[in-house]
Amino acid sequence: MDLSKKNVDIVTEELQRIIESGLVKPGEKLDTIENMAVRYRVGRSTVREAISHLKARGLIETKQGGGTFVKAQALESIQSRKINDRQELIQLLQVRKIVEVGSIELAAEFRTDKDLEELGAIVRHMEDAIGNEEMSQIYDVNFHLAIARAAQNKMLEGMMESVSDMMFRTMRDTRSLWMFSEQESARRLFQEHQQMFQAIADQNKSDAAKIMKLHLAKAGKEMMSGMKI
């Protein structure tokens, strides 16, 4: 998998979230490409591509010599997709429950030393990013994609890659609900991923599956709770 390409999708969705939440309002200027590259720990070319995606969605515009601005009709464009997006997110969560439990079982059985090195590095980054929700979400997605790679099944890996963009949106919504409803959630979320990593390292398929089931069940519960509001 081209991880930098996946980070384009992740940064795109995070910038859309910033616009959607009103942190940058219509008519206001986005941060510079250089600053965003530092914040998200990606290359400037990744940020430029994310900006291109947002332009295609009609959310931002670039003014010659003046930077990139949120378009006046940006919130209308987002709102027009809201109902369908929420239904898609519920369906994606169902897919994740089906796919990711099997994925982590295979990862525990077939993971290589290289896989453990990658997963371990992501877990360390996740711990360092506690308190920085933007980066935590990126590492969260990358961790789940790395599990799929560790399963040594190209078909399964392709399935996870194909839904990674929507997967980030699911994590974004469920993590925000999680953080709101429960104290110390950031630390506990990190610990759950650390437990998954340890189960994979120990090649303990049953523990790995159990932890993933509990993790996704909690995410589903928070999503459904949030939809009732």
Secondary structure as UniProt FT lines:
FT   HELIX           3..20
FT   TURN            21..22
FT   TURN            26..27
FT   HELIX           33..40
FT   HELIX           44..56
FT   TURN            57..58
FT   STRAND          60..63
FT   TURN            64..66
FT   STRAND          67..70
FT   TURN            72..73
FT   HELIX           74..79
FT   TURN            80..81
FT   HELIX           82..110
FT   HELIX           113..128
FT   TURN            129..131
FT   HELIX           133..150
FT   TURN            151..152
FT   HELIX           154..162
FT   HELIX           164..181
FT   TURN            183..184
FT   HELIX           185..201
FT   TURN            202..203
FT   HELIX           205..227
//
